Amino acid sequence: MSGESSKHAWEQRVSEAGSRIEEEVRRVVNYINSEVVPEVRTNGSDALRAAAKELQKLADYMDSRRSSAPPPRPPEDAPKP
């Protein structure tokens, strides 16, 4: 009977842990919905504008490098036309 009672105790601990995990997940979801989502909605457009400016700078840099760089050489083992 000792084995059965230890099995029952183990199952009880797993069940309690599952309940605690469910409660913590609910708390995290509530926090995200009440704190994070409104902040993202408020500042999301500002973040997108800042990212767009940085992407524009990167695109300008890539264009300037492409126009000033010599054309790439084909690899030595490339077939000759």
N, C-alpha and C positions, 0 to 999 in steps of 0.2 A: 504494500500500500504506500510505502514511502515514495516510490517512483511516481505513482499516480498523483500524490499530493504535490510533489515538486513540479510535475508537468502542469498541474492546475495553477500553481503559483507563477510559473513562467508565462502561461497564457494570460493570466491576470495582469502581469507587468506589461506584456505586449499590448494588451487592450488599453491599459491606462496610458501608455506612451502614445498609442494611436489617437486617443482622445485629446491628449495635450497637443499633439502635432496639429490636429484639426483646428483646435482653438487658436494656436499660433498663426496658422495660415489665414484664418478669418481675421485676426488682428492685422496682419500684414496687408491683406486685401483692403480692409477698411482704411488703413493708413494711406495706402496708395490712392484710393479713391477720394479721400478727404483732403490730403495734403499735396500729393505729387501731381495728380491730374489737373487740379485748378491752377497750380503754378505753371505747368507746361502750357496750358491753354492761354494763360496770361502772357508768358514770355516766349512762347514758341515762335511767333513771327519774328521777334528780335533775333533769336538764335538763327533762324533760317536766313535772315538778311546778312548777319555776320558771316555765316558759312558761305553764302553766295559771293560776298566780297572777296573772301579768301580764295574761293574757286576761280573767280575772275582773275585774280593776281596770278594764280598758278597757270591758268590758260594763257595769259599774256606772256609769262616767262617761257612756257613751252613753245609758243609761237616764235618768240625772239630767238630762242636757241635753234629752232629748226631753220629759220631764215638765215642765220649766220653760220651754221655748221656746213661743212662740205658734204656732198652726197655720200652716203655710206658705201664702202667698198664691198664688192661681193666676196664671199668666203673663198679661200684658195681652192677648195675642192668643188666649187660650183661648176656645173657644166658650161662649156664655152658655147656661145650661140653660133 
